């Protein structure tokens, strides 16, 4: 993995750590799985997030937007099971 991808992954992990308390307060959790060289961030949702109708909105409007605002190299966030 290139140093720039490692650096981006570290910065993404920091933002995810900042967002986790809000997700956890609703009974869910978010886990960073990977960040690739194209800026695609892969996460996994846990707990109450699974099957929640608002999870997709939280992912795009909350997590993805926060990451893009703070880390311009992030292109999108995808969720895996």
PyMOL Python script that loads the backbone (N, CA, C, O; Angstrom):
from pymol import cmd

cmd.read_pdbstr("""\
ATOM      1  N   UNK A   1       0.851  -1.181   0.000  1.00  0.00           N
ATOM      2  CA  UNK A   1       0.000   0.000   0.000  1.00  0.00           C
ATOM      3  C   UNK A   1       0.895   1.242   0.000  1.00  0.00           C
ATOM      4  O   UNK A   1       1.848   1.331   0.774  1.00  0.00           O
ATOM      5  N   UNK A   2       0.583   2.175  -0.857  1.00  0.00           N
ATOM      6  CA  UNK A   2       1.394   3.393  -0.961  1.00  0.00           C
ATOM      7  C   UNK A   2       1.278   4.229   0.301  1.00  0.00           C
ATOM      8  O   UNK A   2       0.282   4.162   1.022  1.00  0.00           O
ATOM      9  N   UNK A   3       2.305   5.013   0.554  1.00  0.00           N
ATOM     10  CA  UNK A   3       2.309   5.866   1.740  1.00  0.00           C
ATOM     11  C   UNK A   3       1.120   6.824   1.729  1.00  0.00           C
ATOM     12  O   UNK A   3       0.537   7.094   2.778  1.00  0.00           O
ATOM     13  N   UNK A   4       0.757   7.338   0.561  1.00  0.00           N
ATOM     14  CA  UNK A   4      -0.365   8.272   0.489  1.00  0.00           C
ATOM     15  C   UNK A   4      -1.679   7.592   0.866  1.00  0.00           C
ATOM     16  O   UNK A   4      -2.539   8.210   1.493  1.00  0.00           O
ATOM     17  N   UNK A   5      -1.838   6.322   0.485  1.00  0.00           N
ATOM     18  CA  UNK A   5      -3.049   5.583   0.852  1.00  0.00           C
ATOM     19  C   UNK A   5      -3.045   5.312   2.357  1.00  0.00           C
ATOM     20  O   UNK A   5      -4.081   5.413   3.014  1.00  0.00           O
ATOM     21  N   UNK A   6      -1.878   4.969   2.897  1.00  0.00           N
ATOM     22  CA  UNK A   6      -1.772   4.769   4.351  1.00  0.00           C
ATOM     23  C   UNK A   6      -2.138   6.044   5.092  1.00  0.00           C
ATOM     24  O   UNK A   6      -2.863   6.006   6.086  1.00  0.00           O
ATOM     25  N   UNK A   7      -1.633   7.174   4.605  1.00  0.00           N
ATOM     26  CA  UNK A   7      -1.931   8.463   5.230  1.00  0.00           C
ATOM     27  C   UNK A   7      -3.426   8.767   5.162  1.00  0.00           C
ATOM     28  O   UNK A   7      -4.026   9.206   6.144  1.00  0.00           O
ATOM     29  N   UNK A   8      -4.020   8.527   3.989  1.00  0.00           N
ATOM     30  CA  UNK A   8      -5.452   8.779   3.833  1.00  0.00           C
ATOM     31  C   UNK A   8      -6.250   7.861   4.761  1.00  0.00           C
ATOM     32  O   UNK A   8      -7.234   8.289   5.365  1.00  0.00           O
ATOM     33  N   UNK A   9      -5.827   6.601   4.873  1.00  0.00           N
ATOM     34  CA  UNK A   9      -6.531   5.663   5.750  1.00  0.00           C
ATOM     35  C   UNK A   9      -6.466   6.137   7.205  1.00  0.00           C
ATOM     36  O   UNK A   9      -7.452   6.037   7.936  1.00  0.00           O
ATOM     37  N   UNK A  10      -5.319   6.648   7.620  1.00  0.00           N
ATOM     38  CA  UNK A  10      -5.186   7.190   8.982  1.00  0.00           C
ATOM     39  C   UNK A  10      -6.123   8.366   9.200  1.00  0.00           C
ATOM     40  O   UNK A  10      -6.771   8.464  10.242  1.00  0.00           O
ATOM     41  N   UNK A  11      -6.197   9.258   8.220  1.00  0.00           N
ATOM     42  CA  UNK A  11      -7.079  10.433   8.350  1.00  0.00           C
ATOM     43  C   UNK A  11      -8.543  10.023   8.354  1.00  0.00           C
ATOM     44  O   UNK A  11      -9.342  10.581   9.106  1.00  0.00           O
ATOM     45  N   UNK A  12      -8.903   9.043   7.514  1.00  0.00           N
ATOM     46  CA  UNK A  12     -10.282   8.536   7.497  1.00  0.00           C
ATOM     47  C   UNK A  12     -10.618   7.901   8.844  1.00  0.00           C
ATOM     48  O   UNK A  12     -11.703   8.123   9.383  1.00  0.00           O
ATOM     49  N   UNK A  13      -9.690   7.111   9.390  1.00  0.00           N
ATOM     50  CA  UNK A  13      -9.920   6.463  10.689  1.00  0.00           C
ATOM     51  C   UNK A  13     -10.166   7.503  11.775  1.00  0.00           C
ATOM     52  O   UNK A  13     -11.012   7.296  12.646  1.00  0.00           O
ATOM     53  N   UNK A  14      -9.438   8.623  11.736  1.00  0.00           N
ATOM     54  CA  UNK A  14      -9.640   9.689  12.723  1.00  0.00           C
ATOM     55  C   UNK A  14     -11.047  10.270  12.633  1.00  0.00           C
ATOM     56  O   UNK A  14     -11.693  10.489  13.659  1.00  0.00           O
ATOM     57  N   UNK A  15     -11.523  10.520  11.428  1.00  0.00           N
ATOM     58  CA  UNK A  15     -12.876  11.072  11.249  1.00  0.00           C
ATOM     59  C   UNK A  15     -13.923  10.055  11.699  1.00  0.00           C
ATOM     60  O   UNK A  15     -14.888  10.414  12.372  1.00  0.00           O
ATOM     61  N   UNK A  16     -13.736   8.790  11.330  1.00  0.00           N
ATOM     62  CA  UNK A  16     -14.683   7.737  11.749  1.00  0.00           C
ATOM     63  C   UNK A  16     -14.743   7.679  13.276  1.00  0.00           C
ATOM     64  O   UNK A  16     -15.825   7.544  13.846  1.00  0.00           O
ATOM     65  N   UNK A  17     -13.584   7.780  13.943  1.00  0.00           N
ATOM     66  CA  UNK A  17     -13.559   7.769  15.413  1.00  0.00           C
ATOM     67  C   UNK A  17     -14.374   8.932  15.978  1.00  0.00           C
ATOM     68  O   UNK A  17     -15.033   8.789  17.008  1.00  0.00           O
ATOM     69  N   UNK A  18     -14.328  10.067  15.313  1.00  0.00           N
ATOM     70  CA  UNK A  18     -15.104  11.229  15.772  1.00  0.00           C
ATOM     71  C   UNK A  18     -16.603  11.034  15.554  1.00  0.00           C
ATOM     72  O   UNK A  18     -17.413  11.548  16.326  1.00  0.00           O
ATOM     73  N   UNK A  19     -16.975  10.301  14.514  1.00  0.00           N
ATOM     74  CA  UNK A  19     -18.390  10.088  14.188  1.00  0.00           C
ATOM     75  C   UNK A  19     -19.027   8.946  14.982  1.00  0.00           C
ATOM     76  O   UNK A  19     -20.243   8.915  15.169  1.00  0.00           O
ATOM     77  N   UNK A  20     -18.203   8.017  15.444  1.00  0.00           N
ATOM     78  CA  UNK A  20     -18.732   6.816  16.116  1.00  0.00           C
ATOM     79  C   UNK A  20     -19.660   7.111  17.299  1.00  0.00           C
ATOM     80  O   UNK A  20     -20.698   6.459  17.412  1.00  0.00           O
ATOM     81  N   UNK A  21     -19.337   8.063  18.189  1.00  0.00           N
ATOM     82  CA  UNK A  21     -20.242   8.285  19.324  1.00  0.00           C
ATOM     83  C   UNK A  21     -21.674   8.629  18.905  1.00  0.00           C
ATOM     84  O   UNK A  21     -22.628   8.210  19.561  1.00  0.00           O
ATOM     85  N   UNK A  22     -21.826   9.382  17.828  1.00  0.00           N
ATOM     86  CA  UNK A  22     -23.180   9.719  17.358  1.00  0.00           C
ATOM     87  C   UNK A  22     -23.901   8.476  16.863  1.00  0.00           C
ATOM     88  O   UNK A  22     -25.089   8.299  17.135  1.00  0.00           O
ATOM     89  N   UNK A  23     -23.203   7.621  16.146  1.00  0.00           N
ATOM     90  CA  UNK A  23     -23.802   6.376  15.643  1.00  0.00           C
ATOM     91  C   UNK A  23     -24.111   5.442  16.816  1.00  0.00           C
ATOM     92  O   UNK A  23     -25.167   4.811  16.858  1.00  0.00           O
ATOM     93  N   UNK A  24     -23.175   5.364  17.766  1.00  0.00           N
ATOM     94  CA  UNK A  24     -23.366   4.495  18.927  1.00  0.00           C
ATOM     95  C   UNK A  24     -24.510   4.977  19.811  1.00  0.00           C
ATOM     96  O   UNK A  24     -25.163   4.169  20.471  1.00  0.00           O
ATOM     97  N   UNK A  25     -24.760   6.280  19.829  1.00  0.00           N
ATOM     98  CA  UNK A  25     -25.852   6.796  20.668  1.00  0.00           C
ATOM     99  C   UNK A  25     -27.216   6.333  20.176  1.00  0.00           C
ATOM    100  O   UNK A  25     -28.196   6.370  20.919  1.00  0.00           O
ATOM    101  N   UNK A  26     -27.276   5.898  18.920  1.00  0.00           N
ATOM    102  CA  UNK A  26     -28.521   5.358  18.370  1.00  0.00           C
ATOM    103  C   UNK A  26     -28.529   3.831  18.368  1.00  0.00           C
ATOM    104  O   UNK A  26     -29.403   3.214  17.759  1.00  0.00           O
ATOM    105  N   UNK A  27     -27.554   3.222  19.052  1.00  0.00           N
ATOM    106  CA  UNK A  27     -27.527   1.771  19.174  1.00  0.00           C
ATOM    107  C   UNK A  27     -26.772   1.042  18.074  1.00  0.00           C
ATOM    108  O   UNK A  27     -26.811  -0.186  18.000  1.00  0.00           O
ATOM    109  N   UNK A  28     -26.085   1.792  17.221  1.00  0.00           N
ATOM    110  CA  UNK A  28     -25.334   1.159  16.141  1.00  0.00           C
ATOM    111  C   UNK A  28     -23.843   1.355  16.324  1.00  0.00           C
ATOM    112  O   UNK A  28     -23.377   1.780  17.381  1.00  0.00           O
ATOM    113  N   UNK A  29     -23.116   1.043  15.286  1.00  0.00           N
ATOM    114  CA  UNK A  29     -21.672   1.279  15.277  1.00  0.00           C
ATOM    115  C   UNK A  29     -21.212   1.250  13.835  1.00  0.00           C
ATOM    116  O   UNK A  29     -21.892   0.718  12.958  1.00  0.00           O
ATOM    117  N   UNK A  30     -20.041   1.834  13.604  1.00  0.00           N
ATOM    118  CA  UNK A  30     -19.453   1.862  12.274  1.00  0.00           C
ATOM    119  C   UNK A  30     -17.995   1.445  12.384  1.00  0.00           C
ATOM    120  O   UNK A  30     -17.273   1.880  13.281  1.00  0.00           O
ATOM    121  N   UNK A  31     -17.579   0.600  11.460  1.00  0.00           N
ATOM    122  CA  UNK A  31     -16.213   0.067  11.451  1.00  0.00           C
ATOM    123  C   UNK A  31     -15.567   0.397  10.110  1.00  0.00           C
ATOM    124  O   UNK A  31     -16.161   0.157   9.059  1.00  0.00           O
ATOM    125  N   UNK A  32     -14.369   0.938  10.143  1.00  0.00           N
ATOM    126  CA  UNK A  32     -13.615   1.173   8.917  1.00  0.00           C
ATOM    127  C   UNK A  32     -13.024  -0.156   8.452  1.00  0.00           C
ATOM    128  O   UNK A  32     -12.320  -0.826   9.207  1.00  0.00           O
ATOM    129  N   UNK A  33     -13.312  -0.532   7.207  1.00  0.00           N
ATOM    130  CA  UNK A  33     -12.804  -1.781   6.650  1.00  0.00           C
ATOM    131  C   UNK A  33     -11.566  -1.513   5.795  1.00  0.00           C
ATOM    132  O   UNK A  33     -10.547  -2.188   5.941  1.00  0.00           O
ATOM    133  N   UNK A  34     -11.658  -0.516   4.895  1.00  0.00           N
ATOM    134  CA  UNK A  34     -10.539  -0.247   3.994  1.00  0.00           C
ATOM    135  C   UNK A  34     -10.700   1.111   3.335  1.00  0.00           C
ATOM    136  O   UNK A  34     -11.785   1.691   3.309  1.00  0.00           O
ATOM    137  N   UNK A  35      -9.584   1.601   2.803  1.00  0.00           N
ATOM    138  CA  UNK A  35      -9.554   2.782   1.954  1.00  0.00           C
ATOM    139  C   UNK A  35      -8.659   2.410   0.780  1.00  0.00           C
ATOM    140  O   UNK A  35      -7.525   1.974   0.981  1.00  0.00           O
ATOM    141  N   UNK A  36      -9.159   2.580  -0.452  1.00  0.00           N
ATOM    142  CA  UNK A  36      -8.317   2.195  -1.590  1.00  0.00           C
ATOM    143  C   UNK A  36      -7.699   3.414  -2.263  1.00  0.00           C
ATOM    144  O   UNK A  36      -7.963   4.555  -1.883  1.00  0.00           O
ATOM    145  N   UNK A  37      -6.866   3.148  -3.274  1.00  0.00           N
ATOM    146  CA  UNK A  37      -6.120   4.217  -3.941  1.00  0.00           C
ATOM    147  C   UNK A  37      -7.012   5.160  -4.745  1.00  0.00           C
ATOM    148  O   UNK A  37      -6.568   6.232  -5.156  1.00  0.00           O
ATOM    149  N   UNK A  38      -8.278   4.765  -4.974  1.00  0.00           N
ATOM    150  CA  UNK A  38      -9.224   5.626  -5.687  1.00  0.00           C
ATOM    151  C   UNK A  38     -10.050   6.488  -4.739  1.00  0.00           C
ATOM    152  O   UNK A  38     -10.942   7.215  -5.175  1.00  0.00           O
ATOM    153  N   UNK A  39      -9.754   6.408  -3.450  1.00  0.00           N
ATOM    154  CA  UNK A  39     -10.486   7.201  -2.475  1.00  0.00           C
ATOM    155  C   UNK A  39     -11.807   6.592  -2.050  1.00  0.00           C
ATOM    156  O   UNK A  39     -12.643   7.271  -1.453  1.00  0.00           O
ATOM    157  N   UNK A  40     -12.003   5.320  -2.351  1.00  0.00           N
ATOM    158  CA  UNK A  40     -13.227   4.623  -1.942  1.00  0.00           C
ATOM    159  C   UNK A  40     -13.020   4.092  -0.529  1.00  0.00           C
ATOM    160  O   UNK A  40     -12.100   3.319  -0.262  1.00  0.00           O
ATOM    161  N   UNK A  41     -13.900   4.530   0.366  1.00  0.00           N
ATOM    162  CA  UNK A  41     -13.847   4.120   1.767  1.00  0.00           C
ATOM    163  C   UNK A  41     -14.885   3.024   1.970  1.00  0.00           C
ATOM    164  O   UNK A  41     -16.059   3.200   1.643  1.00  0.00           O
ATOM    165  N   UNK A  42     -14.448   1.894   2.510  1.00  0.00           N
ATOM    166  CA  UNK A  42     -15.353   0.777   2.781  1.00  0.00           C
ATOM    167  C   UNK A  42     -15.561   0.682   4.289  1.00  0.00           C
ATOM    168  O   UNK A  42     -14.604   0.630   5.062  1.00  0.00           O
ATOM    169  N   UNK A  43     -16.828   0.660   4.690  1.00  0.00           N
ATOM    170  CA  UNK A  43     -17.176   0.557   6.108  1.00  0.00           C
ATOM    171  C   UNK A  43     -18.150  -0.590   6.305  1.00  0.00           C
ATOM    172  O   UNK A  43     -18.741  -1.097   5.352  1.00  0.00           O
ATOM    173  N   UNK A  44     -18.306  -0.989   7.563  1.00  0.00           N
ATOM    174  CA  UNK A  44     -19.286  -2.008   7.940  1.00  0.00           C
ATOM    175  C   UNK A  44     -20.111  -1.412   9.076  1.00  0.00           C
ATOM    176  O   UNK A  44     -19.565  -0.857  10.030  1.00  0.00           O
ATOM    177  N   UNK A  45     -21.434  -1.534   8.963  1.00  0.00           N
ATOM    178  CA  UNK A  45     -22.324  -1.055  10.018  1.00  0.00           C
ATOM    179  C   UNK A  45     -22.686  -2.209  10.936  1.00  0.00           C
ATOM    180  O   UNK A  45     -22.778  -3.356  10.498  1.00  0.00           O
ATOM    181  N   UNK A  46     -22.888  -1.905  12.201  1.00  0.00           N
ATOM    182  CA  UNK A  46     -23.205  -2.916  13.208  1.00  0.00           C
ATOM    183  C   UNK A  46     -24.421  -2.483  14.029  1.00  0.00           C
ATOM    184  O   UNK A  46     -24.865  -1.337  13.955  1.00  0.00           O
ATOM    185  N   UNK A  47     -24.940  -3.415  14.801  1.00  0.00           N
ATOM    186  CA  UNK A  47     -25.994  -3.124  15.775  1.00  0.00           C
ATOM    187  C   UNK A  47     -27.273  -2.640  15.129  1.00  0.00           C
ATOM    188  O   UNK A  47     -27.741  -3.207  14.142  1.00  0.00           O
ATOM    189  N   UNK A  48     -27.832  -1.588  15.694  1.00  0.00           N
ATOM    190  CA  UNK A  48     -29.122  -1.067  15.244  1.00  0.00           C
ATOM    191  C   UNK A  48     -29.076  -0.525  13.815  1.00  0.00           C
ATOM    192  O   UNK A  48     -30.120  -0.337  13.192  1.00  0.00           O
ATOM    193  N   UNK A  49     -27.875  -0.272  13.294  1.00  0.00           N
ATOM    194  CA  UNK A  49     -27.752   0.236  11.921  1.00  0.00           C
ATOM    195  C   UNK A  49     -28.193  -0.808  10.901  1.00  0.00           C
ATOM    196  O   UNK A  49     -28.661  -0.465   9.815  1.00  0.00           O
ATOM    197  N   UNK A  50     -28.042  -2.077  11.252  1.00  0.00           N
ATOM    198  CA  UNK A  50     -28.391  -3.138  10.318  1.00  0.00           C
ATOM    199  C   UNK A  50     -29.908  -3.171  10.167  1.00  0.00           C
ATOM    200  O   UNK A  50     -30.643  -3.363  11.135  1.00  0.00           O
ATOM    201  N   UNK A  51     -30.353  -2.980   8.939  1.00  0.00           N
ATOM    202  CA  UNK A  51     -31.776  -2.987   8.650  1.00  0.00           C
ATOM    203  C   UNK A  51     -32.483  -1.678   8.945  1.00  0.00           C
ATOM    204  O   UNK A  51     -33.685  -1.566   8.708  1.00  0.00           O
ATOM    205  N   UNK A  52     -31.772  -0.689   9.453  1.00  0.00           N
ATOM    206  CA  UNK A  52     -32.395   0.606   9.755  1.00  0.00           C
ATOM    207  C   UNK A  52     -32.636   1.370   8.452  1.00  0.00           C
ATOM    208  O   UNK A  52     -31.727   1.505   7.632  1.00  0.00           O
ATOM    209  N   UNK A  53     -33.855   1.865   8.263  1.00  0.00           N
ATOM    210  CA  UNK A  53     -34.155   2.597   7.034  1.00  0.00           C
ATOM    211  C   UNK A  53     -33.319   3.882   6.884  1.00  0.00           C
ATOM    212  O   UNK A  53     -33.106   4.350   5.766  1.00  0.00           O
ATOM    213  N   UNK A  54     -32.860   4.438   7.974  1.00  0.00           N
ATOM    214  CA  UNK A  54     -32.075   5.669   7.923  1.00  0.00           C
ATOM    215  C   UNK A  54     -30.579   5.428   7.723  1.00  0.00           C
ATOM    216  O   UNK A  54     -29.822   6.384   7.548  1.00  0.00           O
ATOM    217  N   UNK A  55     -30.144   4.178   7.747  1.00  0.00           N
ATOM    218  CA  UNK A  55     -28.715   3.877   7.652  1.00  0.00           C
ATOM    219  C   UNK A  55     -28.103   4.401   6.353  1.00  0.00           C
ATOM    220  O   UNK A  55     -26.995   4.936   6.369  1.00  0.00           O
ATOM    221  N   UNK A  56     -28.803   4.255   5.241  1.00  0.00           N
ATOM    222  CA  UNK A  56     -28.272   4.726   3.956  1.00  0.00           C
ATOM    223  C   UNK A  56     -28.105   6.245   3.957  1.00  0.00           C
ATOM    224  O   UNK A  56     -27.128   6.769   3.421  1.00  0.00           O
ATOM    225  N   UNK A  57     -29.053   6.939   4.557  1.00  0.00           N
ATOM    226  CA  UNK A  57     -28.972   8.402   4.639  1.00  0.00           C
ATOM    227  C   UNK A  57     -27.817   8.810   5.549  1.00  0.00           C
ATOM    228  O   UNK A  57     -27.049   9.714   5.221  1.00  0.00           O
ATOM    229  N   UNK A  58     -27.700   8.142   6.684  1.00  0.00           N
ATOM    230  CA  UNK A  58     -26.588   8.424   7.602  1.00  0.00           C
ATOM    231  C   UNK A  58     -25.258   8.196   6.902  1.00  0.00           C
ATOM    232  O   UNK A  58     -24.324   8.983   7.054  1.00  0.00           O
ATOM    233  N   UNK A  59     -25.176   7.119   6.138  1.00  0.00           N
ATOM    234  CA  UNK A  59     -23.938   6.781   5.454  1.00  0.00           C
ATOM    235  C   UNK A  59     -23.572   7.850   4.424  1.00  0.00           C
ATOM    236  O   UNK A  59     -22.428   8.305   4.393  1.00  0.00           O
ATOM    237  N   UNK A  60     -24.509   8.250   3.595  1.00  0.00           N
ATOM    238  CA  UNK A  60     -24.219   9.211   2.521  1.00  0.00           C
ATOM    239  C   UNK A  60     -24.162  10.650   3.028  1.00  0.00           C
ATOM    240  O   UNK A  60     -23.197  11.365   2.758  1.00  0.00           O
ATOM    241  N   UNK A  61     -25.178  11.074   3.754  1.00  0.00           N
ATOM    242  CA  UNK A  61     -25.266  12.478   4.162  1.00  0.00           C
ATOM    243  C   UNK A  61     -24.424  12.785   5.395  1.00  0.00           C
ATOM    244  O   UNK A  61     -24.015  13.928   5.600  1.00  0.00           O
ATOM    245  N   UNK A  62     -24.166  11.783   6.206  1.00  0.00           N
ATOM    246  CA  UNK A  62     -23.378  11.993   7.408  1.00  0.00           C
ATOM    247  C   UNK A  62     -21.929  11.597   7.230  1.00  0.00           C
ATOM    248  O   UNK A  62     -21.041  12.449   7.211  1.00  0.00           O
ATOM    249  N   UNK A  63     -21.693  10.306   7.099  1.00  0.00           N
ATOM    250  CA  UNK A  63     -20.326   9.786   7.047  1.00  0.00           C
ATOM    251  C   UNK A  63     -19.608  10.234   5.779  1.00  0.00           C
ATOM    252  O   UNK A  63     -18.523  10.811   5.850  1.00  0.00           O
ATOM    253  N   UNK A  64     -20.207   9.972   4.621  1.00  0.00           N
ATOM    254  CA  UNK A  64     -19.540  10.324   3.360  1.00  0.00           C
ATOM    255  C   UNK A  64     -19.300  11.825   3.269  1.00  0.00           C
ATOM    256  O   UNK A  64     -18.212  12.253   2.884  1.00  0.00           O
ATOM    257  N   UNK A  65     -20.292  12.625   3.614  1.00  0.00           N
ATOM    258  CA  UNK A  65     -20.132  14.077   3.509  1.00  0.00           C
ATOM    259  C   UNK A  65     -19.051  14.593   4.462  1.00  0.00           C
ATOM    260  O   UNK A  65     -18.253  15.452   4.087  1.00  0.00           O
ATOM    261  N   UNK A  66     -19.022  14.078   5.680  1.00  0.00           N
ATOM    262  CA  UNK A  66     -17.982  14.471   6.633  1.00  0.00           C
ATOM    263  C   UNK A  66     -16.595  14.125   6.115  1.00  0.00           C
ATOM    264  O   UNK A  66     -15.665  14.927   6.200  1.00  0.00           O
ATOM    265  N   UNK A  67     -16.473  12.915   5.577  1.00  0.00           N
ATOM    266  CA  UNK A  67     -15.173  12.502   5.057  1.00  0.00           C
ATOM    267  C   UNK A  67     -14.751  13.369   3.878  1.00  0.00           C
ATOM    268  O   UNK A  67     -13.603  13.807   3.815  1.00  0.00           O
ATOM    269  N   UNK A  68     -15.667  13.623   2.942  1.00  0.00           N
ATOM    270  CA  UNK A  68     -15.342  14.444   1.773  1.00  0.00           C
ATOM    271  C   UNK A  68     -14.999  15.884   2.176  1.00  0.00           C
ATOM    272  O   UNK A  68     -14.109  16.501   1.589  1.00  0.00           O
ATOM    273  N   UNK A  69     -15.705  16.411   3.175  1.00  0.00           N
ATOM    274  CA  UNK A  69     -15.438  17.778   3.635  1.00  0.00           C
ATOM    275  C   UNK A  69     -14.044  17.899   4.241  1.00  0.00           C
ATOM    276  O   UNK A  69     -13.390  18.932   4.100  1.00  0.00           O
ATOM    277  N   UNK A  70     -13.592  16.848   4.912  1.00  0.00           N
ATOM    278  CA  UNK A  70     -12.308  16.880   5.609  1.00  0.00           C
ATOM    279  C   UNK A  70     -11.150  16.272   4.826  1.00  0.00           C
ATOM    280  O   UNK A  70      -9.989  16.609   5.061  1.00  0.00           O
ATOM    281  N   UNK A  71     -11.468  15.380   3.902  1.00  0.00           N
ATOM    282  CA  UNK A  71     -10.434  14.670   3.140  1.00  0.00           C
ATOM    283  C   UNK A  71     -10.862  14.677   1.670  1.00  0.00           C
ATOM    284  O   UNK A  71     -11.594  13.786   1.238  1.00  0.00           O
ATOM    285  N   UNK A  72     -10.418  15.665   0.904  1.00  0.00           N
ATOM    286  CA  UNK A  72     -10.868  15.796  -0.486  1.00  0.00           C
ATOM    287  C   UNK A  72     -10.588  14.582  -1.371  1.00  0.00           C
ATOM    288  O   UNK A  72     -11.251  14.396  -2.392  1.00  0.00           O
ATOM    289  N   UNK A  73      -9.614  13.758  -0.990  1.00  0.00           N
ATOM    290  CA  UNK A  73      -9.291  12.571  -1.791  1.00  0.00           C
ATOM    291  C   UNK A  73     -10.352  11.483  -1.708  1.00  0.00           C
ATOM    292  O   UNK A  73     -10.362  10.571  -2.534  1.00  0.00           O
ATOM    293  N   UNK A  74     -11.243  11.561  -0.728  1.00  0.00           N
ATOM    294  CA  UNK A  74     -12.308  10.557  -0.595  1.00  0.00           C
ATOM    295  C   UNK A  74     -13.315  10.767  -1.723  1.00  0.00           C
ATOM    296  O   UNK A  74     -13.841  11.866  -1.899  1.00  0.00           O
ATOM    297  N   UNK A  75     -13.581   9.695  -2.489  1.00  0.00           N
ATOM    298  CA  UNK A  75     -14.516   9.793  -3.597  1.00  0.00           C
ATOM    299  C   UNK A  75     -15.907   9.308  -3.222  1.00  0.00           C
ATOM    300  O   UNK A  75     -16.908   9.883  -3.649  1.00  0.00           O
ATOM    301  N   UNK A  76     -15.969   8.242  -2.416  1.00  0.00           N
ATOM    302  CA  UNK A  76     -17.277   7.744  -1.973  1.00  0.00           C
ATOM    303  C   UNK A  76     -17.081   6.777  -0.808  1.00  0.00           C
ATOM    304  O   UNK A  76     -15.976   6.316  -0.522  1.00  0.00           O
ATOM    305  N   UNK A  77     -18.205   6.493  -0.150  1.00  0.00           N
ATOM    306  CA  UNK A  77     -18.217   5.529   0.959  1.00  0.00           C
ATOM    307  C   UNK A  77     -19.173   4.411   0.566  1.00  0.00           C
ATOM    308  O   UNK A  77     -20.302   4.658   0.143  1.00  0.00           O
ATOM    309  N   UNK A  78     -18.697   3.173   0.713  1.00  0.00           N
ATOM    310  CA  UNK A  78     -19.543   2.017   0.458  1.00  0.00           C
ATOM    311  C   UNK A  78     -19.599   1.158   1.707  1.00  0.00           C
ATOM    312  O   UNK A  78     -18.667   1.130   2.512  1.00  0.00           O
ATOM    313  N   UNK A  79     -20.714   0.462   1.848  1.00  0.00           N
ATOM    314  CA  UNK A  79     -20.918  -0.374   3.032  1.00  0.00           C
ATOM    315  C   UNK A  79     -20.917  -1.840   2.620  1.00  0.00           C
ATOM    316  O   UNK A  79     -21.530  -2.225   1.624  1.00  0.00           O
ATOM    317  N   UNK A  80     -20.214  -2.649   3.408  1.00  0.00           N
ATOM    318  CA  UNK A  80     -20.220  -4.096   3.179  1.00  0.00           C
ATOM    319  C   UNK A  80     -20.833  -4.773   4.394  1.00  0.00           C
ATOM    320  O   UNK A  80     -20.883  -4.198   5.482  1.00  0.00           O
ATOM    321  N   UNK A  81     -21.296  -5.997   4.196  1.00  0.00           N
ATOM    322  CA  UNK A  81     -21.889  -6.746   5.308  1.00  0.00           C
ATOM    323  C   UNK A  81     -20.851  -7.558   6.012  1.00  0.00           C
ATOM    324  O   UNK A  81     -21.162  -8.256   6.976  1.00  0.00           O
TER     325      UNK A  81
END
""", "prot")
cmd.dss("prot")
cmd.show_as("cartoon", "prot")
cmd.util.cbc("prot")
cmd.orient("prot")
